[in-house]
């Protein structure tokens, strides 16, 4: 598992490799309730689907699936956000979250990227949170069928 930060573009990238198939990985990624938040409202699998995520009174965001290529790629556009732990509450709005699925030496690779922009105040906190949700919760859902999402 790797976590890298592109200092120029301030993108957060997290990658890992699993033994499961690209289909199993795709199914887990699009089961957003299973790894990010049980209380997610809306569709999370088809192009054009929109869903909302809330974490207590600290984080609200709405995402639209702009690209869905089964077993290969899922892209979300954040259409609304309210982060109550930073001054610029809607700094996620307009950002893109990408999941790339690939095969290498008989294993499946997952690369997650969130384009956080060059100067977002939430960068450190968001990097830590994504690290948990992607590296721990999503990976667990893929490998064991059980993630660690926020409870409803």
Order of alpha helices (4+ residues) and beta strands (2+ residues): beta-beta-alpha-alpha-beta-beta-beta-beta-beta-beta-alpha-alpha
